[in-house]
Amino acid sequence: MASMTAAVFVKEGVLEVQQRAVPRLRGDDWVIIENEGCGICGSDLHILSVPAGIPATPNTVLGHEFIGKIIEAGPAVSTVKVGDRVAVAVNLTCGICTQCKMGNSLHCENWTTIGANIDGGFAPYIAAPERALHLVSPDLPFEEAVWIEPLSCVVNGTDQLGIQPGQVAVVIGAGPVGTLHAMMFKAAGATVILSDLVDFRLETARKAGIDHLINAKNSSLRDAVMDLSDGLGADVIVDAVGNQLGAMIELAARKAKLSVFGMNEHAFPPVKQHDITRFELKVFGSFVGAHTFPRAIKILERGVIKPSSLVSMTLPITDIHTGINAARAGEAVKVLITPN
């Protein structure tokens, strides 16, 4: 059987580059995708943390932010064909459990994820079901197309926030998804403030067109927000870190909307609940995206935002640990892993 080089989650905190068998079709409605490349996500770092912040199945090829070309299709596949370029909505739901039948597919009782529970994108070839595939223009450069999956998650959150031109938006955390939020808010006509503790990330965001950048180690984020909002506070705030709810409340205008996007299972931030009630703040969690892939693809194909400027390095699978270490250390914003 043909083999390929892949990055495999072995056990808590351990990722190994191994030789794995090239995947076969898992069913008549599955395809095999030749991978163009895959982004390292903060979720991958959480999987590899000790203790793990996000669970994954041992002996699984990680990577869920990938895009590629179909090279084999099962006999029941009808909506795509060999040669099509596709993105993959990697969170697979069953459609038959109680939550799915209630329309809550993000809370499926049989949820599974390509790149965490099923072999994913840190490999040259991936198997995926037809129902998860979305056609992508062959003209969209890889460095833009590879952002479809994370952007689909961000679109879910920005939809709930309903940002309007002229509003003041704050994003805490200038990693990939935080900066994607900031780019989406700027495209909507908001005044955007992006905060982080790492100058490299903030400088990368500046090159991506974000104007108001605050290193919270050196400057007061609250003072910057109040200056830009005439003392009213921010209308929209996103925590892209996972432990900033208390800080968000202090920055909020009356009736502001607060999106808790970042996930950190081990964080327990202090929260002044009184202010949520008194100032009528709307606080909600935003977890990945359901049915947001088509719009994420259109946003990128039409050039509404161009996140390729956030790519810090592109590495082969054999050097994936270099990319992971750089991302953890704040020395890279987005790292792409390619099959070669």
N, C-alpha and C positions, 0 to 999 in steps of 0.2 A: 504493500500500500504506500502511496506517495506520502511524503512527510513535509512539514513546514516548520519554520521557526515561530514560536509564539511566547507571549509573556503570561505565565500561569500563576494564579493565586493558589499557593500551596497550603498555607495555614496562617494563623494570626501573625500579621506583620511580615510575611514572607512572600515575595514575588520572584519567581524563577523564569529565566529564559530557557525554554525546552524545545525539543523536537516533538511535534504532535502530528497525528495523522490528519491529512486534509479532510475536512468534513464531507459527509455524504448527506443527501436529502433525508430529512427526518419525517417526510410525509409527502403525499402526492401534491399538496398545495404549498410546498416549500421550494425555495430557490437556493442556489449557491452564488455568492457574491464575491467577485474579485475586488479586494479592498484597495482603495486609493490611499487611505491613511485614516488615523484616528487621533482625536485630541485626548490629552490627559485632563481629567475632570477633578474638581475638588472631591467628588464622591469617591473616586479611586483612591485618593489620599486618605479619606476617612476609612475606607475598607482596609487599608494597609496600616492604619494606626494601631497602637497597642495601649489600651484595649480598643477594639474596632468601634468606630462611630456609626458605621453602616454595615449590616451583615452581608456576607457573600458565601457562595458555596465553594468549599475547598475543591481544588483540582479543576477550576474553571478558568478559561482564558478571559482576562478582564478587557475592558474597553467598550464604551457604548456610544461614542461620538464619531461614528464612521460613515463613510459614503463610498459607493463603488458601482461596479457594472455587473449585471447578471450574466453568468456564464453557463448556467444550467437551470432548468425549470422543470418541476414535476408535471405530470400529465394533467393534473386538475387546475393548473395555473392558467388564468384566462385574461387578467387585466394588465399584465406586463409580459415582456418577452426577453429572450436572450439578446443581449446587447444594450438593453435599457440601463440608464444610469439612475440609481435610486438612493434615497435616504431611508433609514429604518427607524420607525417608532418602537424603541426597544422594550418598552414596558408592556408586556403581554397580559391581557386579561381574559377571563374565561367566558364571559357573556351569560353565564347561567346561574351564578351564585346570587344570593339575595341582594347584595350591594350592587352588582351589575344590573340586575333587573330593576332596581330602584333608580338607575341612571347614575350611580356613584361608581363609575368604573375605576377611578383613582383609589378606591378602597376595596377593590376586588379581593375576595377571600382566598383566591388562588393565584394571586399576583406573582409573576416571575419576570425576570429581566435578562435580556441578552447583554452579556458583559458583566454579569454579577452571579447569575444562577445558571445561565446557558452560555456556552463559549461565544466570545465577542470579538472586538475589533483590533486587539493587539496581535494580529495575525494576518497573513496574506489572504485568507479565504474565510468566509463566514456563511453559516446557514441561517436562513430567516424565513418566516412564513409570509405568504402573499399578503395577508391582511395587514401586515405591518409596513408595507412598502409604499413609498411615495416617489413619483417620478420627479427628476431634477433635470434642468436644461444642461446639455453637454457643454454649453458655452459659459456656464458659471465657473469661474476659476476655483480650483480645489481649495485654496486658502480661504475663500468665502463660503463654499458649499459645506465645508466640514463643521461650520457653526450652526447648521440647521437644528440639530438636536438640542443644544443648550438654549438657542434662541426660542425654540418652541416652549421651553419651560418659562422663559422670561415673558413671552407673550401672554401666557396664562396669568401671570401676576400683573402685568401692565393693564390687561383688560379689566381686572377687578379694581384697579386704582382709578381708572377713567381720567387720566391726566388731561389737563386742558391748557391751551396756550396762555402764557402769562402767569401760570402758577409757579410756586417755588417748590422744587423737588430736591430731596437729600437722599443720597445713597451712601451707606456706611459699608465700606469694603470695596477696594478697587481691584479685586480679582477679576477673572473673566466674566462671571455672571453679574457682578456689581457694575462693571464698566458697560456691559451690554444694556443693563437697565438705564444707565446714564445716557447712553447713545440713543435709546428709544425715547427717553424723556425730552432730550434736546430736539430730536426729529419732530416731536409733538408741539414744540414751541415753548417749552417750560424753561425757566431759569434753573440750572442744575448745579448742585454742589456735591462733589464726590470726595469722600474722606477715607484715609487709610493711614497706616503707620509706617509704610515703606515708600521711600522717595522714588525708587525705580518704578513701582507700579503707578504712582501718580504721574510721573513723567511720560510713561507709556500712554496713559489716559489723555494727557495733554496733546500728544501727537495724534490721538484719535479724535480730537476736536472738543474735548471737555474743557470748559473755560475756568470754572471755579474749583480749585483743588486745595484741600486742607490736609496737612500732616498733623493729626491730632496729638502727636507727641510734642509738637513745637508751637502749635497755635490752638486757639479756642474755636472749636467747631460751632458752639452755641453763638459766640460773638459774630462769626461769619454769617450764620443763618439769619440772625436778627438784623445785621446790616443790610443784607440783600432782600429782606422781607419787610422793611420798614417797621421792625420790631414786632411783627405779627407771628412769626414762626413759619415753619414749612407746612405746605398744604398736603404734601405727599412725602412719605419717608419709607425707605427700604432698608432692612437689615439683611445684608448679603453675607454676614459673618456667622450668625447663629447664637449670639449672646448679648445683643444690644437693645433689647426691648426697653430697659430702663432709660437708656440714653435717648432713644427715639421719643419717648414721652416728654422728655425735657425740651426737645426741639420742636414740638408740634404746635401748630396753630389750632385755634378752636375748630372743632369738627374735622380735623385732619384725618387722613387715611394712612394707616401704618401696615405695611406688608412685611411679615416675618418670613423671609425666604430662606436664609441660611439655616442649616441644621447642625446642631451640636448636642448630641444626646446627653453629654456629661456637663452641660452648662446650666446653672441655676441663677440667673441674674436677678438682683433685687428689683422689684417693680412697685411704684407708687400707684396702686390701683385707684385711689381717690381721684387722681387727675384724669384717668380714662373716663370715669363717670361724670365728673364735674365739667370737663371740657368737651364731652360728647365725642370722644375719639373713636374711630372705627378701626379695630385691630383684627387682622385676619392672617391665617397661615396660607402660604402659596406653595403648593407641592407639585413639582413637575408640570406637565401639561396634558390635557385631554383634547384631542381634535384640533390642535394648534399647529401641527406640521404644515398643512397647506399654506397658511398665512405666513409662517416663518420662511417658507421657500419663496413666496412672492416678495417678501420684504428684501430678501437677499438678491433675488433675480432682478428686481427693479432698482437695486442700488440705494434703497432708502437709508440703510446704514451699511458700512463696509468694515466689519470687524477684523479683517485680515491684518490691519495695523497692530493688533494686539498679539500677534504671533511673535514670540521671542526666540524660539529655536525649533528646528525640525530635525529629528534624529531617527536612525534605524531602530528596529526592535531590539537589536543587541545592545544598544546604548540607552535603553529605557530608564535604567536606574539613574543615569545622569540627569535626565529630564525630571524625574520624580524628585530628586534631591534639590534641583534648582527651583522647582515649583514650591516645595516645602519651605525653602529658605527665603522666598520672596525675590529670587534672582531671575525669575521668569514669570510672565503673566499667563501666556498660553504656550504649551509645548505640544507639538504634533509628532506623532510616531508613524513612520511609513514602513511598508513591508520590506523595502530594500535598503 
